[in-house]
Amino acid sequence: MHNFMEFERVYRHGDVLLFKVAETGVTAHVKERTKKLTLELGEVTGHSHQLAGDVEVLDSPVEKDQLLFRVTDQAVLTHEEHERIVLEKGVYLKVSQVEYDPFQDLIVRIRD
């Protein structure tokens, strides 16, 4: 299993965090190839974090609400309320931001 704690760069796009991980040792198989990928859909606003480019979704044992994918050339991440981010070739781990609710003593995913 890959150690995702070894990352080259971190991107924040609203409530979505992307970690560019070292491709060395990533043994996941390609589950899907696509030119457009929704990374996160806003439950409240209906806005979405859309990735456009040559992308491979990887089949990997990551946690719920996480996604491992490979950008094979270059991809652009867009959202209605955020600046676009250009992702270079590489493997990325998408993580949804969470916060602690002290009143319910719960860790909850941030909702957009």
C-alpha positions in Angstrom: 0.0 0.0 0.0 1.2 3.5 -0.9 2.2 6.0 1.9 0.1 9.0 0.9 1.8 11.1 3.6 4.6 11.6 1.1 3.3 14.3 -1.1 4.9 16.8 -3.4 2.4 19.6 -3.3 -1.0 20.6 -1.8 -3.8 22.4 -3.5 -6.9 23.9 -1.8 -9.9 24.6 -3.9 -12.7 25.6 -1.5 -13.6 22.6 0.5 -11.6 20.2 -1.6 -7.9 19.4 -0.9 -5.7 17.9 -3.5 -2.4 16.2 -2.6 0.0 15.6 -5.5 1.6 12.3 -4.3 4.8 10.7 -5.4 3.9 8.4 -8.3 6.7 5.9 -7.2 5.0 3.0 -5.6 1.5 3.7 -6.7 0.3 0.3 -7.9 -3.4 1.1 -8.4 -5.1 0.0 -11.6 -7.0 2.3 -13.9 -10.8 2.1 -13.1 -12.0 4.7 -15.5 -10.5 7.1 -18.2 -12.3 10.4 -18.7 -12.0 13.9 -20.0 -14.3 15.4 -17.3 -14.5 14.5 -13.7 -16.7 15.9 -10.9 -14.5 15.9 -7.8 -17.2 17.3 -5.5 -20.8 18.5 -5.8 -22.1 21.2 -3.5 -25.1 19.9 -1.5 -26.3 23.4 -0.7 -25.3 25.5 -3.7 -25.3 22.9 -6.5 -21.9 24.2 -7.5 -19.2 21.7 -8.4 -15.5 21.2 -8.6 -14.9 20.0 -12.2 -11.7 18.6 -13.5 -11.3 18.8 -17.3 -8.4 17.1 -19.1 -7.0 13.6 -19.6 -7.7 11.9 -16.2 -7.6 8.3 -15.0 -9.5 7.4 -11.9 -7.5 4.8 -10.0 -8.9 1.8 -8.1 -7.2 2.2 -4.7 -8.1 1.4 -1.1 -8.5 5.0 0.0 -10.9 6.3 2.7 -14.6 7.2 2.0 -14.9 10.7 0.4 -11.3 10.3 -1.0 -10.4 9.7 -4.6 -7.1 8.8 -6.2 -6.6 9.9 -9.8 -3.9 10.4 -12.3 -3.6 13.4 -14.7 -1.9 12.0 -17.8 -1.0 15.4 -19.4 -2.6 18.5 -17.8 -6.0 19.2 -16.4 -7.9 22.3 -15.2 -9.9 22.4 -12.0 -12.8 24.9 -12.0 -15.6 26.0 -9.7 -18.2 28.8 -9.9 -16.7 30.6 -6.9 -13.0 29.8 -7.0 -10.0 30.6 -9.3 -9.1 27.8 -11.7 -6.2 25.6 -10.9 -4.0 23.9 -13.5 -2.8 20.5 -12.5 0.3 19.1 -14.1 0.9 15.4 -15.0 0.9 13.2 -11.9 -1.0 11.3 -9.3 -3.4 13.2 -6.9 -5.4 12.3 -3.8 -8.6 14.2 -3.4 -9.7 14.7 0.2 -12.9 16.5 1.4 -12.3 19.0 4.2 -13.8 18.2 7.6 -14.5 20.2 10.7 -15.2 19.3 14.3 -18.7 20.1 15.7 -18.1 20.5 19.5 -21.9 20.6 20.2 -22.5 17.2 18.7 -18.9 15.9 19.4 -18.7 14.9 15.7 -16.3 15.3 12.8 -18.4 16.4 9.8 -17.6 17.0 6.2 -17.8 20.7 5.2 -20.8 21.3 3.0 -20.6 23.6 0.0 
